[in-house]
Amino acid sequence: MNQSFILNQLAEDRENYFHAVAPPIIQTSNFAYPTVDEFKFAIENEKDQHIYTRGNNPTVDMLCKKMAALEGSEDCLMVGSGAAAISNAVISQVNAGDHIVSVKNPYSWANHLMTRILPRFKVETTFVDGTVFENFVEACKPETKVIYLESPSSWTFELQDLAQIAAFAKSRGIITIIDNSYCTALCQRPIDFGIDLVIYSATKYYNGHSDVVAGAICGSKEKITQIFHNEFMTFGNILAPHNAWLMLRSLRTLPIRLKQSSETTLKVLEYLQNSDKIERIWYPFSDDNPQKDLAQRQMKMPMGMFTVALKNRNVSTIKKFCESLQNFLIAVSWGGHESLIMPKCAFVEANDPQVSMLRFYIGLEEASTIIEDLDKNLALL
Ligand SMILES: *Cc1c(COP(=O)(O)O)cnc(C)c1O
């Protein structure tokens, strides 16, 4: 389906809403039926009917249809956060006694789910270096039900070969789940490589204005329906209609926002590669990344987040550098209009080998503004 059609026309149903160009926010908890028979029919077909907003809501449905179409998946569930997408999707695929193989150092709350919460229910996880395919094969046991991926991963941006892992998992009847937040469907479509469930923190690029926390789970009609009737309805981590509406607004500009962030990032990286203050850069499309070929095969464009290590390892100097930048906010998250810096020294002790790592997200500012800012402040290191 054509991307512009998806973002501007698909599922808008304007004939139902006075032909309003912007969709309405259907801010209601429940829906009434004129007859008991129609009510009974709705109850029996809850996945496709409007009964109660914990299940379905027209504003949220509109967003789900667009997200599924962008993904090339049969269906999508929107949830209240990326963390909810992770927990709903993973828990939906395991029972007590089952085993998960996960890429090492996944997003922190995915890690928490697999190391702290699931063991309470007798689900164990083995973490592997995902850059080597054979590690997944070796770690899988007869009880393995899920392979959990994040490509590229947070902070150091290691990739996994999605087609190879998906083919292996299928041959063993193992479900593959990927956190695709870094890429979005515009850059990488895991379903095309055979991955079963694709999850997102839609808080990041999809919403992109730093004003909504949201998540998405994309997959086959069968898997999404199963999750809907079980974890989704039970955990109740729904996306409110108003937040879905803000996201519909945000999707209109998704391609142009990604393009701007991507193009600026390449210019900023070109500048940083020539700086004698930088020890190392982690970025999928860097020339010195041993996985650059894989990045070019799997990812349609370079994205806007990377990590650098400064040569200077003095924590007070690093703090001063971060605080002096005028166009970078010190904050978690990413994918919004604003450039961000996340210093590792906020998470580790001064003697940690990673202390000089800085994760940058490049927002929608002019490249020249950002580079001038970096240049001025790197000179003081
Ligand atoms: C932020 C993030 C999440 C969690 O999403 P929330 O919307 O904050 O719950 C998951 N995965 C990645 C890669 C993230 O960056």
The ligand as a Gaussian input file, in Angstrom:
#p B3LYP/6-31G(d) Opt

LIG

0 1
 C       11.959000       3.735000      24.949000
 C       12.149000       2.348000      24.461000
 C       11.295000       1.317000      24.869000
 C       10.209000       1.517000      25.896000
 O        9.192000       2.308000      25.415000
 P        8.225000       3.207000      26.341000
 O        7.298000       3.780000      25.341000
 O        9.093000       4.177000      27.039000
 O        7.569000       2.276000      27.305000
 C       11.492000       0.064000      24.321000
 N       12.483000      -0.177000      23.445000
 C       13.325000       0.792000      23.037000
 C       14.387000       0.456000      22.057000
 C       13.197000       2.080000      23.529000
 O       14.051000       3.039000      23.141000

